Amino acid sequence: MKKLKLEELGRISVEEFKETEKIPVVILMDNIRSAHNIGSVFRTADAFLMEKIYLCGITATPPNKEIRKTALGATESVDWEYVEDIHELIPQLKNNGFKILSIEQVDGSQNLMEFQVQPNEKIAIVLGNEVEGVQQSVINMSDACLEIPQDGTKHSLNVSVCAGIVMWEFFRKFK
């Protein structure tokens, strides 16, 4: 084995990325406080071909120095939109055929690894605030809540780590 050089990775341009077929998943980031977390989610969304990111509430938007630091250019490749109130966005997405899935620990949550997607299903993933999580009012609007199984003492993941696990799992399910 030898480590691949940058030119051997087969990276595509931003223009090619824009033309590449995405998986039918959008990410809703609601009231995310850390711009570094936001940038990390952009970078992962690029890696796993997410359709779009919605930035809601207090979530910072590009251009932002801290987002840029962790996104490494992904704010240019991944489509995004700022929507002030997630409660107005969710009905619009539902009307466009999206299933709303909040990532949160709730009674009746489904294990992320066991969740089944249907062919041609459109998914909207909700990620909540680093301290408070997904708002109860948003959980009430969700079609389901998914949980990442955890056996350690914390039962809590950084939102960008959580997003990475969830996006990888949906990328894998749709590929």
C-alpha positions in Angstrom: 0.0 0.0 0.0 1.0 3.6 -0.6 -0.7 6.8 0.3 -2.3 8.4 -2.7 -1.2 11.8 -3.8 -3.7 14.6 -4.2 -3.7 14.3 -8.0 -4.5 10.6 -7.7 -7.7 11.0 -5.7 -9.9 11.8 -8.7 -11.3 14.9 -7.2 -13.9 16.7 -9.3 -14.3 20.5 -9.8 -17.0 22.6 -8.2 -18.7 22.8 -11.6 -18.6 19.0 -12.0 -19.9 18.6 -8.4 -22.9 20.8 -9.3 -23.7 18.6 -12.3 -23.3 15.3 -10.3 -26.4 13.5 -9.3 -27.0 13.9 -5.6 -28.7 11.5 -3.2 -32.2 12.8 -2.2 -31.2 14.1 1.2 -31.3 17.6 2.5 -29.8 18.7 5.9 -31.6 21.2 8.1 -29.3 22.8 10.7 -31.4 24.5 13.3 -29.8 27.0 15.8 -26.3 25.6 15.5 -24.0 27.9 17.5 -20.6 26.8 16.3 -19.4 28.0 12.9 -16.8 25.3 13.0 -19.6 22.7 13.3 -21.4 24.3 10.4 -18.3 24.2 8.2 -17.7 20.6 9.1 -21.2 19.7 8.0 -20.7 21.4 4.7 -17.5 19.5 4.1 -19.2 16.2 4.9 -22.3 17.1 2.8 -19.9 17.6 -0.1 -18.2 14.2 0.5 -21.5 12.3 0.6 -23.4 14.2 -2.2 -26.1 15.7 -0.1 -28.6 17.7 -2.2 -28.7 20.8 -0.1 -28.2 22.4 3.4 -30.8 24.6 5.0 -29.4 26.9 7.7 -32.1 28.0 10.2 -32.5 30.2 13.2 -29.2 31.5 14.7 -27.1 29.2 12.5 -24.4 31.3 10.8 -24.2 31.5 7.1 -21.4 31.8 4.5 -19.3 33.9 4.0 -17.9 33.3 7.5 -14.2 32.9 8.4 -14.8 30.1 10.8 -17.2 28.2 8.5 -14.6 28.6 5.7 -11.8 27.2 7.9 -13.5 23.8 8.3 -15.6 23.7 5.1 -12.5 23.9 2.9 -14.5 25.3 0.0 -17.6 23.1 0.4 -19.8 26.2 0.8 -19.1 26.8 -2.9 -20.0 23.2 -4.0 -23.0 22.3 -1.7 -26.2 24.2 -2.4 -27.5 26.0 0.7 -30.2 28.4 1.8 -30.9 30.4 4.9 -34.4 30.1 6.3 -35.1 32.0 9.5 -37.8 29.8 10.9 -37.6 26.0 10.5 -41.3 25.8 11.4 -42.1 27.5 8.1 -39.6 25.3 6.1 -40.8 21.9 7.3 -44.3 22.2 5.8 -42.8 23.4 2.5 -40.5 20.4 2.4 -43.4 18.0 3.3 -45.5 19.5 0.5 -42.6 18.7 -1.8 -42.6 15.1 -0.7 -39.8 15.1 1.9 -39.9 12.8 4.9 -38.8 14.8 8.0 -36.4 12.9 10.2 -35.0 14.5 13.3 -31.8 13.1 14.9 -32.7 13.0 18.6 -33.0 10.8 21.5 -36.8 10.4 22.2 -39.1 7.7 23.3 -40.0 5.8 20.2 -36.9 6.8 18.3 -35.7 4.4 15.6 -32.2 3.1 15.4 -30.4 4.8 12.5 -28.8 1.6 11.3 -32.1 -0.2 11.1 -34.1 2.6 9.4 -35.1 1.6 5.9 -35.4 4.0 2.9 -37.7 3.5 0.0 -36.5 3.9 -3.6 -37.0 7.5 -4.7 -37.8 8.6 -1.2 -36.8 12.2 -0.3 -35.3 12.8 3.1 -34.9 15.9 5.2 -32.5 15.4 8.2 -32.9 17.8 11.2 -29.9 18.6 13.3 -30.5 20.6 16.5 -28.6 22.9 18.8 -25.4 21.7 20.4 -26.9 22.0 23.9 -30.7 21.8 23.6 -30.9 19.4 20.6 -33.9 19.4 18.3 -36.7 21.6 19.5 -39.8 19.6 20.8 -42.0 21.6 18.4 -39.8 20.4 15.5 -39.9 16.8 16.9 -43.7 17.1 16.8 -43.6 18.0 13.1 -41.2 15.2 12.3 -42.3 11.9 10.6 -39.8 10.0 12.8 -36.8 10.5 15.0 -33.6 8.6 14.5 -31.0 7.8 17.1 -27.4 6.7 16.8 -26.9 3.8 19.2 -24.3 4.7 21.9 -23.1 2.6 24.8 -20.6 4.9 26.5 -21.1 7.2 29.5 -22.0 10.3 27.5 -24.8 9.3 25.1 -24.1 12.5 23.3 -22.1 13.3 20.1 -20.8 16.6 18.7 -23.3 17.8 16.1 -20.8 17.6 13.3 -19.8 14.1 14.3 -23.4 13.1 14.5 -24.1 14.6 11.1 -21.1 12.7 9.6 -22.4 9.4 10.8 -26.0 10.1 9.6 -24.9 11.4 6.2 -22.6 8.4 5.7 -25.4 6.0 6.6 -27.9 7.7 4.1 -25.2 7.8 1.4 -24.7 4.1 2.0 -28.4 3.3 2.0 -29.0 5.2 -1.3 -25.9 4.0 -3.2 
